[in-house]
Amino acid sequence: MRVMNFRPGKSLLVLACCLLAGTYLPSGRSFASPATDSVAKRLYVEPFQTKEDAAKLRDDVTAELRKVSSVSLVADASNADLILGGGGEIWIRGYHSFSPRSHMKLPTNGTPIYGGFLSVELKDKRGVTLWSYLVTPGTASGDVSKDLSKQIAKRLAEALNHVETPTAVSPQQQPTVSLSAAGATFPYPVYQKWFTNFQVDQPGTLISYDAMGSEAGIRKLLAGGADFGASDSPEVIHQLAPAAESNYLLFPSVAGAVVPIVNLPGVSEDIAFTPEALAGIYLGKITKWNDPILVRTNRGVHLPDLDIVVVHRSDGSGTSWAWTSYLSKTSPEWKSAGGASMDPKWPTGRGATGNEGVGKLVRELGGSIGYVEFIYALQNHLTYGKVRNQNGEFVGASLESIAAAVDHYSKELRENVQASLVDAPGEGAYPIASFTWIAVPVHIADDNKRHAIAAFLHWMLGPGQRQAAALGYLALPREIVAKEEEAIARIH
């Protein structure tokens, strides 16, 4: 694999996300009120945090933004109303060869297949995030810089119709409070960002987070070793401590996706998986990559006569819960054999701890398959496949495809914020999508901790939602945010 073009600095992954109201959907729709100021905003485009092609990317983005009537580009940040910046990393995974008998040809003999991502963020003059996004290169892009620039300009133009500038709020003087949290690895990138940025707004509150997995984190919460917990399973407390379920509130924080990652030497194309194929692989019944079930759905891809090495989580994991929920919903055989669980009895495969463990094994073992959170796969150069949804489409994870899944379940979510997102039948919906939840005790005896946790939850539902999309997470719909705001008042 040859890394090229874009590489962020260490600060890249603290880029922020969604629209001001925290109700942004990647299609460009928002529940925020439209901006009433029809005067074009003065926009400055910062140099992107990339490698040698940073200048070209900035030029291409600027060229596309000149076509957007709602902004007027300026040459200096001091004269700007809005500032656009970001960074990312793009690499070549391989090539679509012009010769059907050849694979992984040189650039002159094929079209490059890119992997990677670019995070972008729109801020006001005070540095407050108004909007952000995560773009990934299209399939067989001839000019990846122009491809990404067009995506950025399109999404920004849509968002500018709804962006409102937030009112400046000075940090409140509060007692110094240290909070400890533990749990899911699935939302760790966005939680890490949130806890850091919340401290900027509330300097007196320090939140530490141990991404030890959903089951271990919730057990720590139940034992009194954490102030709040995190899980990708809304049933976690019911499963671990049914008698204590009424003592905790679950707050959805963001929606994300779990993706199948693969290591197939010599294969650069995205592998397409049917539900039957994934269930068969994890049941140990499909053992070769050139199995007819896989060959039928990957025509034109040279699948090798190679043993499939199955990798799964060995710890109690909400990511496993999302993965097995999908398998259970789409495969009666899996449902009867293992069902949906944070810690299922795997019929086959090698176990590893956390996203890091699964990703490491898959990188090391040729012919392997595993599952990790979407942004983890992007950040770590892992090749991930597409999954067939109920509409019969093979869909890859993206903000758009996660949003399509949430859209389909919007009615159910108005009644039950713990509704599952897996296997949504809507057009373009990614079928292994899930909310992730923060678990908070209903009763918190320490006044300072109670006020600090409530303040963080309010912040999470406002500014925090604007800081998720650039990390590949979808902000919450307005209806869920309203219900959660009401639920915060129940903490006493």
MOPEKA-V660381 format. One record per backbone hydrogen bond with DSSP energy under -1.0 kcal/mol. CO is the residue of the C=O (numbers start at 0). NH is the residue of the N-H. Records with the same first field share a line. If there is no record, write none. Layout:
CO = NH ; NH
This chain:
1 = 91
3 = 5
4 = 50
8 = 11
10 = 13
11 = 14
18 = 21
24 = 27
28 = 24
40 = 71
41 = 80 ; 81
42 = 73
43 = 83
47 = 49
48 = 87
50 = 53
52 = 56
53 = 57
54 = 58
55 = 59
56 = 60
57 = 61
58 = 62
59 = 63
60 = 64
61 = 65
63 = 66
64 = 67
67 = 70
69 = 40
71 = 42
75 = 78
76 = 79
81 = 43
82 = 122
83 = 45
84 = 120
85 = 48
86 = 118
88 = 116
89 = 3
90 = 114
91 = 1
93 = 112
95 = 110
98 = 101
105 = 108
106 = 109
108 = 97
110 = 95
112 = 92 ; 93
114 = 90
116 = 88
117 = 134
118 = 86
119 = 132
120 = 84
121 = 129 ; 130
122 = 82
123 = 126
127 = 123
130 = 121
132 = 119
134 = 117
142 = 146
143 = 147
144 = 148
145 = 149
146 = 150
147 = 151
148 = 152
149 = 153
150 = 154
151 = 155
152 = 156
153 = 157
154 = 158
155 = 159
158 = 161 ; 162
160 = 34
176 = 205
178 = 207
179 = 226 ; 227
180 = 209
181 = 229
182 = 212
184 = 187
186 = 190
187 = 191
188 = 192
189 = 193
190 = 194
191 = 195
192 = 196
193 = 197
194 = 198
196 = 200
197 = 201
201 = 204
203 = 176
205 = 178
207 = 180
209 = 182 ; 211
212 = 216
213 = 217
214 = 218
215 = 219
216 = 220
217 = 221
218 = 222
219 = 224
220 = 223
227 = 181
228 = 438
229 = 183
230 = 436
232 = 235
234 = 238
235 = 239
236 = 240
240 = 243
241 = 244
243 = 246
244 = 247
246 = 441
248 = 439
250 = 437
253 = 435
254 = 473
255 = 433
256 = 373
258 = 371
259 = 384
260 = 369
262 = 366
263 = 266
270 = 385
272 = 387
273 = 277
274 = 278
275 = 279
276 = 280
277 = 281
278 = 282
279 = 284 ; 285
286 = 307
287 = 290
290 = 294
291 = 295
294 = 297
297 = 300
300 = 302
303 = 305
305 = 288
308 = 368
309 = 349
311 = 351
315 = 214
316 = 320
317 = 321
318 = 322
319 = 323
320 = 324
321 = 325
322 = 326
323 = 327
324 = 328
325 = 329
326 = 330
330 = 334
331 = 335
332 = 336
333 = 337 ; 338
341 = 316
343 = 345
349 = 311
351 = 313
352 = 356
353 = 357
354 = 358
355 = 359
356 = 360
357 = 361
358 = 362
359 = 363
360 = 364
364 = 367
366 = 308
367 = 262
368 = 310
369 = 260
371 = 258
372 = 376
373 = 377
374 = 378
375 = 379
376 = 381
377 = 380
382 = 261
385 = 272
386 = 394
388 = 391
392 = 388
394 = 386
397 = 401
398 = 402
399 = 403
400 = 404 ; 429
401 = 405
402 = 406
403 = 407
404 = 408
406 = 409
408 = 412
409 = 413
411 = 415
415 = 418
425 = 428
430 = 422
431 = 257
433 = 255
435 = 252
436 = 230
437 = 250
438 = 228
439 = 248
441 = 491
445 = 449
446 = 450
447 = 451
448 = 452
449 = 453
450 = 454
451 = 455
452 = 456
453 = 457
454 = 458
455 = 459
456 = 460
458 = 461 ; 463
463 = 466
464 = 17
465 = 16
467 = 470 ; 472
468 = 471
473 = 254
476 = 480
477 = 481
478 = 482
479 = 483
480 = 484
481 = 485
482 = 486
483 = 487
486 = 489
487 = 490
